[in-house]
Amino acid sequence: MAVKIIIKRKVAKDKEAELLPILIQMRALATAQTGYISGETLRNMENSEEYLVISTWQSVDNWNVWLTNKQRAEIQEKIDSLLGEKTEYSIYLYG
C-alpha cells in the first residue's frame, strides 16, 4: 500500500541558499530508489522558515530501505548539521 512521508524542517533565511542544493541532491538520489513515486517541497507562506517535503512511496518497506540508505544518511547528517536540529518524519497511509 502506498504511503506518504511528511518531512518537516525549519530553515533560517541565512541557511536557505546552502540547503537547497543539498535537498536537490537528496531528491535526485531518492528518485532512483525502488518504490519511489514522487516528491515535492513546499514552503509555508505564513512562516517562511518552515519547509515541508511530501514524498510518496509504493510501500513503507520501500521507504524504510531508503531511510537506512548510507548515502541518504550522509546527506541527512549535512542537512541536520546545517539546520542545527533533527529533521522530523511522519508516515501516512492512504485511507
N, C-alpha and C positions, 0 to 999 in steps of 0.2 A: 504494500500500500504506500502511495506517495506521501511524503512528508515535506513540510515547510520548516526551515530553520530560520529563526529570527535572531539576529546578532545585533546587539546594541553597543555603541561606542560613543564616548564623549570626547570631542576633538576641539582643543583650544585653537583659536584663529591662527596663532603663530605656528601651529603644527600641521595645518591642512596641506600646504604645498609639499611638505616632506612625506605625509601619509599617503596621498593619492597615488603616486607611482607604486607604492608597496601594495595597496589594495588592488591595483590593476594587475600586478604580478600574481597575487593570490588568486584572483578571478581567472586569469589565464591558466594557471595550474588546475584549478577546480574544474574548468570546462573539459579537461581531458580525462577526468576521473569517471570510472564506471558508475552509472546511476545518476550522474549529474544531469538535471533537466534545464534549469535556468537560474538566473540570479539578477538582482537589482539592488542598487544602493540609493537610499533616499536620505534627504536632509530635512530636518524639522524646520518648517517656516517660522514657527514661533520661538524656537530655541536653536539657533544656527550651529551650536556646538554639538547637537545630538544627531548622530547618524544611525540609520537602521539599514541593515543588509537583510534581504529576504532571499534565501536560496531554496530551490525545490529539488528534491532527490527522489528517486524511484522507491527507495526504502530507507528505513532508519539504519539498516545494516550498511548500506552504501555510504551514508553519512558518517557512520562510526569508523569505517575504513579510512575515509578522508580525514576525519578528526585526528586519527592517530598516525597519519602520514608524516614521515620525518621532515620532508620539505615544507609541508604546511606548518608544522610545529616551529620550525626555524623562522619562518616568516611571521608567524603569530607572536613569537618572542620579540621580534623587532617592533611590531605594532604595539604590544603591551608596554615595552620599554619606552617607546616614543610617547605614548599617551600617559604613562605613569600609573596605569591601573589595568586590571584584568578585563578582558572582553567578556561580555555576558552572552550566553547561548540559551535558547529555548527551542524545543522541538514540538511541532504541532501536527496533528493528524487531520486529514480532511474529514469532514463529517458534521 
